[in-house]
Amino acid sequence: MSERDLDLNALKMYSFLVFTKLEGAVTSGMIHLGDRLGLYGALASSPFALSCAQLAGKTSLHQRWVQEWLHNQAAARLIEVTIEESGNELYSLTPEAAVVLADENHPAFGMGMFHRLPQTMESLRALPESFRTGLGYDYDSHGPEGAVGIERSFEPWSRSYLLPVVLPALDGAVEGLMAGAQVADIGCGAGGAAVRIATAFPRSVVTGYDISRFALDRAVAKKAEQQLSNVSFVDPRSTPLPEDESLDLITAFDCIHDMTHPQDVMRAIRRSLKPGGIWLLVDIKALDTFAENMAKNPMASLMYGISVMSCMSSAMSVAGGAGLGTLGLPESKARAMAEDAGFSRFRKLDIEHSLNAFYEVRP
Ligand SMILES: C[S@@+](CC[C@H](N)C(=O)[O-])C[C@H]1O[C@@H](n2cnc3c(N)ncnc32)[C@H](O)[C@@H]1O
């Protein structure tokens, strides 16, 4: 292509667009460091704005490195800076930034995905081969810190909403749990939801199922820490769901789209549920077509990228994997697959969540 064919203004704009993506990736790395090194926590806990020297002192870090990091964060408009007449720079977090960056107990806490950024990015080394062979990698390919990142991503919201909002939205679930129910959490990850249900409803018995040994290790540790006897965690490849219609409630949080054989898992869920049982299906809020997702979901490119590096990769981690991926289970598809698995009732719950959709599915 000759120089004459190029619209130089469009070229400049396009280059800018490409490098904004690199800016996002690099600043994401800096967010990972801010979380990991306690820099956000130190800023959030200070009643006044801090100089670089004060922040470095508070976190026992090298001042020159903290200064460069602060400049990245302030230039990215993630933290506030006031530059005094003397040239002294003072840094602080807005209340909203403090919640997203440093308050692990707030539902809007957002550091989970950044926690596992190195592991997610590391997958780029192996993915060229996946593009050739078709085979992806399961969650354990991200190592133990990958499981911690997933836990930190999903726990803040679950901690605030599972018991007061989500379970009461299911017809009769809370009454059943109080009386004593047999419960399974499929794709339980680090076990937060299973432990929460077991703790709140001591007459119920909960089993968490996951194929990630790193996640299961964390779940088992959590159970031991809380000294619970009514929850256990197993790998469904050695201990599958019961096939005797004995369960009252099954939950599945953000995991069906990650599975290599989601339709088989739905059939297994159907076989294990009592005729009056409930399956709570929670999965990523997706629209029916790529065109709709692209037009209406401002996070669509993030979602498709995470899918390649994590969700779809997991769902393609064995030959013949379904490969649904992050945006691969919109309501219409979930409904059709549930019907195919033998469920006859499917109801979308009226629960507001930035990422997830909630469904009550019944035999
Ligand atoms: C995005 S994580 C969600 C974990 C957990 N539900 C949470 O909300 O924190 C998806 C989980 O599904 C698990 N998973 C994938 N395929 C599975 C399968 N066939 N059976 C059980 N778990 C599976 C993964 O190991 C991973 O822990």
The ligand as a Gaussian input file, in Angstrom:
#p B3LYP/6-31G(d) Opt

LIG

0 1
 C      -15.731000     -18.971000      37.020000
 S      -15.471000     -20.263000      38.134000
 C      -16.827000     -20.025000      39.266000
 C      -16.572000     -20.664000      40.589000
 C      -17.637000     -20.464000      41.656000
 N      -18.941000     -20.932000      41.260000
 C      -17.713000     -19.012000      42.081000
 O      -18.744000     -18.378000      41.851000
 O      -16.724000     -18.523000      42.657000
 C      -15.952000     -21.703000      37.227000
 C      -15.672000     -22.988000      37.967000
 O      -16.268000     -24.070000      37.244000
 C      -15.428000     -25.189000      37.436000
 N      -15.773000     -26.236000      36.461000
 C      -15.512000     -26.277000      35.140000
 N      -15.995000     -27.418000      34.607000
 C      -16.580000     -28.105000      35.611000
 C      -17.280000     -29.341000      35.695000
 N      -17.475000     -30.107000      34.625000
 N      -17.759000     -29.734000      36.897000
 C      -17.571000     -28.974000      37.997000
 N      -16.914000     -27.783000      37.979000
 C      -16.434000     -27.352000      36.802000
 C      -14.042000     -24.619000      37.318000
 O      -13.047000     -25.470000      37.820000
 C      -14.194000     -23.316000      38.101000
 O      -13.873000     -23.504000      39.468000

